[in-house]
Amino acid sequence: MLNSKPQITLSQALHNQTPVVKAVFDFNPGISQQLKDTTCACWSRRMGCWYIRREDFYLNTFFARFNNPAFIDYSKLKGQAAPDQPEGHQQFKRKKDPLAKLPGGYTEKLEQENRPNTIKTYKHYIPAAYGGAKPSISG
């Protein structure tokens, strides 16, 4: 029978301005004890459920630990965006700069002595190190 196990429903929330994952289930001393022993879960009287800070929550690990004693409903995690980030926190995306053209002789010397990823690195960082000025090659 599928529903003979207790069900743990996971969802995202904010607790004291901190993103958390709530673990909601009917009272079960075994699951509560396992949560205390194997995770960094805390009980919230205000929310009336257990919660784990979002940065400490790993679904695969949680699922592996609790799939046997309970049915894990994580459907609310899939479609839910993460709770709003604290103000002042920004996500940065790296710009994809085109590779700089190096002065004559430099590219050939790099290709003789280095692998493709090393060449890409040098083509990206050498012009920046010289402030856009062309370095001179000797040798």
C-alpha positions, 0 to 999 in steps of 0.5 A: 500500500503506497500511503502506509508511510507517513508523508513529509512535505517540503516547501520553501519559506522565510524564517527570520529573514532567512531562506529555509526549507520547511519539512511538514509532517504529522507528529511522528517521534521517530522522524522527529528524532531522525531529523534532530540526529542526522540534519541541522533541522530546527523546530519553529513554534511560529511555523509549527514545523521543522525547517532547515536553512536553504544553504544547508539543505541538499534534496538528494541527501534528505531523500536518501535519509528519509525515503525509507521511513516516509514518503517525501513530497518535494513537488512544492520545491520544484515549481517554487522560486527561491524566496526573495534574497536579502536586500543588498545581495546581488547575483553576478554573471560573468561577461563573455568577452571575445578573445583579444588579438595578440601582437604578431609572434605572440600567438604563434609562440603560445601555440608552440608551447601550450595547450588550447585552454592555456592559450585562451587564458593568455589571450584573455589576461595578457592584454588586460595586464598591459592595460591594452598596450601591446607587449613586446616579445623577445626570444 
